[in-house]
Amino acid sequence: MIKVVKFGGSSLASAEQFAKVGKIIHADKERRYVVPSAPGKRNSKDTKVTDMLYACYDLVEKDEDFRVMLMKIKDRYDTIINGLNLKLSLEEEFKKISENFKKKAGVDYAASRGEYLNGIIMANYLGYEFVDAAEVIFFDEDGNFMPEKTDKVLSERLAKTERAVIPGFYGAKEDGTIKTFSRGGSDITGSIVSRAVRATCYENWTDVSGMLMADPRIVDNPEPIKKITYAELRELAFMGATVLHEESVQPVREKGIPLNIRNTNRPQDPGTMIVGNIDRENSDDRFITGIAGRKNFTIITLQKHDMHTSHTLRQALEVFERYHAPIEHIALGLDSFALVTSSAGLGESIYQLMGDLQKACHPDDINQQDDIALVAAVGRKMPFRPGTSGKLFKALGDAGVNIRTIAQGTDELSIIVGIDNKDYETAIRVLYDGFAG
């Protein structure tokens, strides 16, 4: 049995947090491979080390003195080292970083040093081997992740290592240049390591006890999600539920590795378990797993009598593609269709796009609705409960929420409604109170 454990920045922000992490790791001998983030905020007024590194390298690029800022970063690490009573010095590492900054090694190199240095401290604290991610996680010359080469090299390296710390967030191109994933990329590293060692579980430790059924800023004390499928997670993540980095799911999903979201500050909580499939008969009674949504969409509706829908739709999509406007949903009618897109993605170009749609599609009527929110009810049990959509629409109607558009995936995992932005919070509460609570 092998577990890979990833700890976020808030879990490693101080010596006190490091000590909590150490107890968690040592409490289970199966936790053999550790992926740390850079130190996060110690309090609301603090600054994440990664942000400090970005600011420091900004000084480098402006040819300004960066040494004071770099020493502030070193102080953050020294405080952790001293708080843990470790016989460890990062003096030489910071000299090397300073030299590479002077050589302008790149912003990715700068940002990656947060995880790199924290990985050295974590390995020293645990007595584990330190494996530099630059030696085992690879990107091609264009900066694209190389999964096959990474899996081969990383699995061979870790097969010879009983327990190791592999810092998150970065790897290297084949010429040795450091390359990072996008922000939050330590989640991806944890998933990559889990796949390489064929882990029995990937534990992602953060500052929340798993996923909640709704946004706690809207719903008071929403229930936690105990178990969820990867397919449901993808639906909720697409609709704005942000707990995991989106790219971190695929490597473990491909290998059928369960992913457990846990809380470093409440290790007794089971968190949320994410798996490939759940036996419907043996799961809990809720038929809606979670509710999520996003604001600020635009709906563009085209009507054309006796149109060839596929032909006209293709013409419309080609126009949207020219404007790099992503289509979130499509609703089809006999003589009409509606396209839902991000308002921010269009900006002022909406007027030109509408004109081009007129020229390309020659509709009888075309209109746009702005200030639209999308709200999704997601649940693997919904296809097996007759009348779910009708009850959902009635609940919203009884609350005075006007539904502008409706979409349901072919897998029937979610029902998505388009409503006015002003009704967004009301809709979330109505759906939670009526179907999830």
Secondary structure, DSSP 8 states (H G I E B T S, - for coil): --EEEEE-GGGGSSHHHHHHHHHHHHT-TTEEEEEE-----SSTT---HHHHHHHHHHHHHTT---HHHHHHHHHHHHHHHHHTT-----HHHHHHHHHHHHTT--HHHHHHHHHHHHHHHHHHHHT-EE--GGGT-EE-TTS-B-HHHHHHHHHHHHHT-SSEE--SSEEEETTS-EEE-STTTHHHHHHHHHHHTT-SEEEEEESSSS-BSS-TTTSSS--B--EEEHHHHHHHHHTT--SS-GGGHHHHHHTT--EEEEETT-TTS--EEEES---GGGS-S-S--EEEEEEEEEEEEEE-TT--HHHHHHHHHHHHHHTT--EEEEEE-SSEEEEEEEHHHHGGGHHHHHHHHHHHH--SEEEEEEEEEEEEEE-TTGGGSTTHHHHHHHHHHHTT--EEEEEE-TT-SEEEEEEEGGGHHHHHHHHIIIII-
